[in-house]
Amino acid sequence: MDREQLEQKLASPVPLFPLHQVVLFPHAVAPLRVFEPRYRQMVDDAMSGDKLIAMATFAGGRWKREYHGRPPLRPAVCVGQIVQHVREAEGRGVIILQGLCRARIAFELPAHDDRLYRDAMLDLVEESAEDESLAHYRETFADALESKPLCDFRHAAALAEHLREPELPAAAVLEMVTISFVDELESRYRLLAEPDPEGRARILSRELAELAQLLRRAEPQRRVETPKGCHWN
């Protein structure tokens, strides 16, 4: 789906699927189990239309008390498209959602008796042309993924190779690095909410540096043989 098609799709309300521990990114895929009645209805409605769902995250801690209501949401979302839907017993199921683009919640539509889930009008986040400005980061990240300690990670070599392939869009490749190496929820949200590709590259640079530093500190403990069931502090 190209950008013009996305703009046309986002001229209509998009269902919101807010979760506490899931931050979806463009180019990523997420398997999601659907069992609550409101989200089963949401998936059914999406499947009968353009299959779009916006993954959102909760703002603050009110969602713990108001989960079944309408607790506040953070503004940045990722619009995804259902690429697979497996139905299970009693209307439950699993969807595979592929991230398409960043967007922001412009406003939510009022609750409606016939619609159990939340939906909103979204503003598509504009992406600037960034390949030249990201060339330095591509090279730096590739070097880091080919060196200790990050080279020991699964997919590090493949990602380094992709970073060095100039025909691949820089923003897309950096998104792949983010998906593979950034796990912490707040960091993932910051990367989702940052509209500028170079700004995301700066955040990712700090995240990779902190991860490498943490692994170097842990390396002596990993090398020293410890008694079974014990570890060094």
C-alpha positions, 0 to 999 in steps of 0.5 A: 500500500503506497502513501497515497493509498494510505492517505485515502484510507486514513480519511476514515476512522481507524480502529484502535487496538491499545495494549500495554506491552506492544509497540508495533513499527512499520515493516514489523509483523506482530502476532496478536491473540484476539479474545475479548468481544470488543476486539473480536468485533474490531477484527471482524469489521476490519476484515470486512473492510480495508483490514487496517488497525492502529496499534496504540499504547496506554498513557499513564497507569489509569488503564490498570483500573479502567482497562475495560473503559476508555483510559487515556492513550498516547498520541503516536500509533502505528497503522497496521494491516491484517495479513493473516487471520486464523479463527479459533473456537468461540469466535476467538482467533489470532491475527498477524498484523504488518506495520505500515506507517506512523500516525498520530491520533487527531481525535477519538470518535465518541463511544457508540452502542453498536461499536464495542471498540475504540476508533479515531481519526488519524494524522499520517506522519510525514516521512522526509527524504533521509537517505543521505543524512542517514549514510553515516548512521548506516555505516556506524551501525553496520560496524557495530553489528559486525563487532563484539559484543553485538555481533553475537546477536541473532540476525546481527550479520544479516542486518549489517549486510542490509545496512551496507546495501545502498538500494535498501531505503535507510529508514526501513533498514534502521527500523529493522535494527530497532525491531531486533535490538530495542526491547524496552517499552519506553524506548520503543515508544520514543522511536515510534513517536519520533517523526524524523528518521535522523532523530530516530537514528540518534535514539537508536545509536544511544540504545545500541551503545548502552546495550553494548556497554551492558554486555561488556560489563556482563562479559566477565561474569559470563566467562568465569565458571560459577558454582551450579545455581550461583552467579557473581554479583 
